[in-house]
Every structure is written in C-alpha cells, then in structure tokens.
C-alpha cells in the first residue's frame, strides 16, 4: 500500500516529467537556445506559433544519433515539413508555409540518454 506522502510525490512528479519533454518556444532578442538530456526511448520538442512566411535558422547537436523533424498538427494528422533519421547534427533555414504552431522534435531511439543542444534564430 502506498503511503499518502509517496502517492503525493508520484502525482507531483508525473506532470513535471511530462512538461520537461515539451518546451514553449520563447524568443529572446530573436533567438532561442536550449540544452537538455533525452532519456533512452523518449523525445524532446520545442513548439511555438509562427506566422506564414516566418523564417527560422535552426541548428542542433546531439551526443548520439537522433531522429529529428519539424512538424505541425492538422486535425488528427501530423504534417512534417522536415524529417531526418539518425542524425547527430544539422542546420538549415525553415520558412513557415502557413501560420501554425510548429514543433522541432528529437527522438532518442538509443539505449542510453543523450545530450542535445538546440539553437533557433529568427531570420529576415
């Protein structure tokens, strides 16, 4: 039987862990950077609203290969703008084809945690 204190700790830990997998894209002077660790079999994503035609220079570096994509959701469908498998580093410019909430997402398919460093920069 769980003690009330243990149950409370488990309930509080669940939302905190889930929230760490998705980070809101908040620009600071036109830039966003973030470092994190992705557990084996888990994912991490950065999501934010972009106006149509918005341009974002993006780059990342991971300590091990990771599946990467940029996507948005339309009804029950996931629409991929960029999709790369088993990459450790990449960079490019993304231009939003329409106004949507876009997510940069990394999936760790490995058996060990990996370190990830992300940088996004608004471009003109």
N, C-alpha and C positions, 0 to 999 in steps of 0.2 A: 504494500500500500504506500502511495506517495504521501509524504508529509506536506502540509499546506505550503510551507516555505519552498520546498522543492518544486511543487506544482506552479507556484507563482514565478519562480525563476525560469522554468521551462516555458511558460506562457510569454514572459517578457523577452526571452531570448529568441523565440521564433520570428516575430516581426522585425527585430533588429537585424538578424541574419539575412532575411529576405530583402530588406531595404538596402543592404550593402551590395546586392547584385545589380541594382539599377540606380544610376546616379542622374539627377537632373542636369542638363546642360545649362550652366550659368556662365555667361560671358563676363570676363573682367578685362576691360580695355580691349575688347575684341578677341580675346584669347581664352582658351580653356585648357588646363592640363591636370592630369590625374595619374597617380601611381597606386597600384593595388596588387593583391595576390589573388589568383583564381585557383580554387581548390580543384583537385582532380575530378573530372566529370561534371564540373559546374560551368557557369557562364558569368560574364560581366557585360553590362551595356550602359551606354551614355545616350540619353534621349532628350530631344528638345525640338520645339517648333521652329520651322524655317519657312520664310515667305518664298513664293515661286521666284526662281532666278537667284536666290541667295547662293553665294559661293563660299565654300569652306575648304581651306587647305588642311589636310589631315595627315598625321603620321603616328606610327606606333612602333614599339619594340617590345618583344616578349622574350623571356628567357628560354622558351621551348616553342615548338610549332603549335599554332592555334588556328582554328577555323575562324574566319573574320567575315563580317558582312555589314552593309548599311541597308536598312530596310524601313518600311513603314507598314502599318496595318490598314487594310481596307475591308470593312465588314469582318468576315472571319478569315480573310486571306492575308498572307504575309507577302508583300511585294518587295523584291530585292533589287536594289539599284547597283550594288556591288557585292560580289561573293567570291571569296578566295579560300582555298583549303590548305591547311598545313603550312602556314607562313609564320616566320618569326619577326619580320619587319616589313613595312610597306609605307608608302606615302603617295598622295595624289591630291587632286582638287575635285571636290564634289560640287555639282550645281543642282540645286533642287528643281526637278522638273515641274513640281506643283507645290502649293502650300500644304504642308503636312507636318506631323511630328515624326522626325526621323531618328532612328537608333543606330549607333555604331555598336556592334556586338562581337564579342570574342568568346569562343567556346574552347575549354580545355578538355581535349579528348585523351590526354595522357594519364598516366597512373600516379603522377606527383604534382604538387602545386607548382604554379609558375608565376613569376613576377611580370607585370605589364606596366608599361609607361605610355601614356597617350597624350597627344597634343593636337588641338584643333585651333585654327586661326581663321577669323572672318577675312574674306578676300574681296577685292573690288573688281 
